[in-house]
Structure formats: C-alpha cells, structure tokens
Amino acid sequence: MKKSTYIRTIALAAAVLAFVRPAQAQLFPNSYINIDWQVNVPLGGDFAQKASGWGMNFEGGYFVTPEIAVGPFISYQTNLESISRRTLDLGSGSALTTNQKHATFQLPFGVTGRYNWLKDSIFQPYAGLKLGACWAEFSSYYYVVKQYTDTWGFYLSPEVGVSIFPRPDYRLGFHVALYYSYATNSGDVLTYSVNNLNNFGIRVGVSF
C-alpha cells in the first residue's frame, strides 16, 4: 500500500469528524482522539531493517485529571528489506539459493497514558507511555513461496509529542510525536533469528 493511501485516510477521517458536530468545541468532552501516519526505523537486528512509512496509529484517551489521560491504542507497521541472491544452509545436507524479500509486520495494542502541559494553548506538549501486547509476523518471500512465523510478545513504548490546535477552544488540530518501542517477540525464519523488536519512529496526524 502506498504512503498516499495513509495520507488520504487521515485526511478523510479529519474531514468526517470535522463535520459531525461542527457546533461543539470538542467531539467527545474531556477526551482526545489521534489518527496518525507512522514512519518506523528498526534498531539492531538483521531482519527487515529498512525504515518504512507503511504504518498507522489510532488512539484515544479520557482525561481523569486536567493533565492526565488514559485510554486504548492500536497500531500497525510493516518493514521490508530486499535480500540479494545467496545460498542458505538449511541443514541435513539441504541448501537454498535464492533472492528474498524479508517482511516484519507488527500489530501492538493495549493501554496508553499521557501527561499533558499547557492545555489552554495552541501548542500542547505531552509525554506518554503505551503498554500492551504485540502480535508480529516475520516472513521471507522467495519465488512464489512464503516462509513465516507468528509470535506474541509484551509491548512498551514511551513517546513525546505535541498537539497543535489553531483554535484552542475548538479541539480539531494536528499531532506530531517521536516514539521508541520495544517488544519481546522472537522467532526463526529459514536460517534467520529475530530476538526482540526495537524501533524508533515519528507519528504525524490529526488530533481531536
């Protein structure tokens, strides 16, 4: 899926929500919703290590105090890497010579919390933490064959960001965040091993 598809999705969501209840200052009182396009950079390892913009993040939260919000999140990310033709020793006297396309697909979900500053200003910075589970698939494509393994792991992701509301009295604006994520997913594909997932990235989207 092309990056433009993600951008169109964000734009469509913003347009729909903007017209749902145009007379109200906030779509859901004492809460927020973020819809983001996501660029992800894997750290370490040697499987599907190319940076990728094939990802999105969806989250929402309720302000239990004026500064602290908690709620659910779910995101997804695909990273790809092309592997040049090489011979793999499969053991037991077997070998495979082929080009490959490696792919790592991550689907974390769980609970997110954040502490917000300057809630009455145009620029509203925050620091947050996501905790939950992560389902991941590690795949190697060659010819018309797909070798893969599915894994589950624990997910942790701190982030810092800012929500930008051109009109602070009307909660419709933009969102930018930097994040680091760690997941305990591990698995083997052909002769490759993956031990944990470490990522760094940026999210850009809309905030309500």
C-alpha positions as CSV (number, residue, x, y, z in Angstrom):
1,M,0.0,0.0,0.0
2,K,1.4,3.4,-1.0
3,K,2.1,6.2,1.5
4,S,-0.5,8.3,-0.2
5,T,-3.2,5.9,0.9
6,Y,-2.4,6.6,4.5
7,I,-2.4,10.3,4.0
8,R,-5.8,10.1,2.3
9,T,-7.1,8.0,5.2
10,I,-6.0,10.6,7.7
11,A,-7.5,13.5,5.6
12,L,-10.8,11.7,5.2
13,A,-11.1,11.0,8.9
14,A,-10.4,14.6,9.7
15,A,-13.0,15.8,7.3
16,V,-15.7,13.4,8.5
17,L,-15.1,14.2,12.2
18,A,-14.9,17.9,11.5
19,F,-18.4,18.0,10.1
20,V,-20.0,15.5,12.5
21,R,-20.7,18.1,15.2
22,P,-19.4,21.4,13.9
23,A,-21.2,23.5,16.6
24,Q,-19.4,21.9,19.5
25,A,-15.9,22.8,20.8
26,Q,-15.0,19.2,21.4
27,L,-16.2,16.0,19.8
28,F,-16.1,14.0,23.0
29,P,-15.8,16.1,26.2
30,N,-12.8,15.5,28.4
31,S,-11.1,13.2,25.9
32,Y,-8.9,13.1,22.8
33,I,-8.5,11.0,19.6
34,N,-5.4,10.8,17.5
35,I,-5.2,9.3,14.0
36,D,-1.6,9.2,12.7
37,W,0.6,8.1,9.8
38,Q,3.7,6.4,11.2
39,V,7.3,6.2,10.0
40,N,9.2,3.4,11.7
41,V,13.0,2.7,11.9
42,P,14.1,-0.7,13.2
43,L,17.1,-0.6,15.6
44,G,19.6,-3.5,15.6
45,G,19.0,-7.0,14.3
46,D,19.4,-8.2,10.7
47,F,15.8,-8.9,9.6
48,A,13.7,-6.4,7.6
49,Q,15.8,-3.4,8.8
50,K,14.8,-0.8,6.3
51,A,12.9,2.3,7.5
52,S,9.3,2.3,6.4
53,G,6.2,4.6,6.3
54,W,3.8,1.7,6.0
55,G,2.2,2.2,9.3
56,M,-0.6,3.9,11.2
57,N,-1.6,4.6,14.8
58,F,-5.0,5.0,16.4
59,E,-5.5,6.0,20.0
60,G,-7.9,7.8,22.3
61,G,-8.0,8.8,26.0
62,Y,-10.1,10.2,28.7
63,F,-8.8,13.0,31.0
64,V,-9.1,11.6,34.5
65,T,-7.5,14.9,35.7
66,P,-6.9,18.1,33.7
67,E,-3.4,16.9,32.9
68,I,-3.6,13.1,32.8
69,A,-5.4,11.0,30.2
70,V,-5.7,7.2,29.8
71,G,-7.2,5.1,27.1
72,P,-6.8,2.4,24.4
73,F,-4.5,2.3,21.4
74,I,-3.8,0.1,18.4
75,S,-1.2,0.5,15.6
76,Y,0.3,-1.5,12.8
77,Q,3.6,-1.3,10.9
78,T,5.3,-3.2,8.0
79,N,9.0,-3.1,7.4
80,L,10.6,-4.6,4.3
81,E,14.1,-5.4,3.1
82,S,15.3,-7.0,-0.2
83,I,18.0,-9.7,0.2
84,S,20.3,-10.3,-2.7
85,R,20.7,-13.8,-4.1
86,R,22.6,-16.1,-1.7
87,T,22.9,-19.7,-0.6
88,L,21.3,-20.7,2.7
89,D,22.4,-23.9,4.5
90,L,19.2,-25.5,5.8
91,G,20.9,-28.4,7.5
92,S,20.7,-32.1,6.9
93,G,22.5,-31.7,3.6
94,S,19.9,-29.2,2.2
95,A,20.6,-25.7,0.8
96,L,18.6,-23.0,-0.8
97,T,19.9,-20.4,-3.3
98,T,17.5,-17.5,-4.0
99,N,16.7,-13.8,-3.7
100,Q,14.4,-12.9,-0.8
101,K,12.1,-10.2,0.5
102,H,12.0,-10.0,4.2
103,A,9.0,-8.5,6.0
104,T,8.2,-7.8,9.6
105,F,4.6,-6.9,10.4
106,Q,3.8,-5.6,13.9
107,L,0.3,-5.1,15.5
108,P,0.6,-3.7,19.0
109,F,-2.4,-2.8,21.1
110,G,-3.2,-2.0,24.7
111,V,-3.4,0.9,27.1
112,T,-1.9,4.4,26.7
113,G,-1.4,7.1,29.2
114,R,0.0,10.6,28.9
115,Y,0.7,13.7,31.0
116,N,-0.2,17.0,29.2
117,W,1.0,20.6,29.6
118,L,-0.4,23.9,28.5
119,K,-3.9,22.5,27.8
120,D,-5.3,26.0,27.0
121,S,-2.6,27.0,24.5
122,I,-2.2,26.4,20.8
123,F,0.8,24.1,21.3
124,Q,0.0,21.4,23.9
125,P,3.1,19.1,24.6
126,Y,2.9,15.8,26.4
127,A,4.8,12.7,27.5
128,G,3.2,9.3,27.2
129,L,3.7,5.6,27.6
130,K,2.0,2.7,25.8
131,L,1.8,-0.8,27.4
132,G,0.2,-3.9,25.9
133,A,0.6,-6.9,23.7
134,C,2.2,-7.2,20.2
135,W,1.4,-9.7,17.5
136,A,4.2,-10.0,14.9
137,E,4.8,-12.0,11.8
138,F,8.3,-12.5,10.3
139,S,8.2,-13.5,6.7
140,S,10.6,-14.4,3.9
141,Y,9.3,-14.4,0.4
142,Y,11.1,-16.1,-2.5
143,Y,9.8,-17.1,-5.9
144,V,6.1,-17.8,-5.1
145,V,6.9,-19.3,-1.6
146,K,6.4,-17.6,1.8
147,Q,8.1,-18.8,4.9
148,Y,6.9,-17.2,8.1
149,T,6.4,-17.4,11.8
150,D,3.9,-15.8,14.1
151,T,4.7,-14.6,17.6
152,W,3.2,-12.8,20.6
153,G,5.1,-10.5,22.9
154,F,4.9,-7.8,25.5
155,Y,5.0,-4.2,24.2
156,L,6.3,-1.0,25.7
157,S,6.6,2.4,24.0
158,P,7.4,5.8,25.6
159,E,6.8,8.9,23.4
160,V,6.9,12.6,23.5
161,G,4.7,14.8,21.3
162,V,2.7,17.9,20.8
163,S,-0.9,18.5,19.8
164,I,-1.4,21.7,17.8
165,F,-4.8,23.4,17.9
166,P,-5.1,26.6,15.9
167,R,-8.2,27.4,17.9
168,P,-7.8,26.1,21.4
169,D,-11.5,26.5,22.1
170,Y,-12.2,24.1,19.2
171,R,-10.4,20.8,19.6
172,L,-9.5,20.0,16.0
173,G,-5.8,20.1,15.1
174,F,-2.6,18.3,14.3
175,H,-0.4,15.8,16.2
176,V,3.3,15.1,16.0
177,A,5.2,12.6,18.2
178,L,8.5,10.8,18.5
179,Y,8.5,7.3,19.9
180,Y,10.6,4.4,20.9
181,S,9.1,0.9,21.1
182,Y,10.3,-2.4,22.5
183,A,8.5,-5.8,22.0
184,T,9.6,-9.2,23.3
185,N,8.6,-11.0,20.1
186,S,11.1,-13.6,18.9
187,G,11.1,-16.2,16.1
188,D,13.1,-18.1,13.4
189,V,12.6,-17.9,9.6
190,L,14.8,-20.2,7.5
191,T,18.3,-19.5,8.8
192,Y,17.4,-16.1,10.4
193,S,16.6,-15.4,14.0
194,V,14.8,-12.4,15.5
195,N,15.2,-11.7,19.2
196,N,13.0,-8.8,20.3
197,L,11.9,-5.8,18.3
198,N,13.4,-2.3,18.9
199,N,12.1,0.6,16.9
200,F,12.3,4.4,16.7
201,G,9.9,6.5,14.7
202,I,7.7,9.6,14.2
203,R,3.9,10.0,14.0
204,V,2.1,12.8,12.2
205,G,-1.6,13.1,12.0
206,V,-4.8,14.7,13.3
207,S,-6.0,15.2,16.8
208,F,-9.5,15.8,18.2
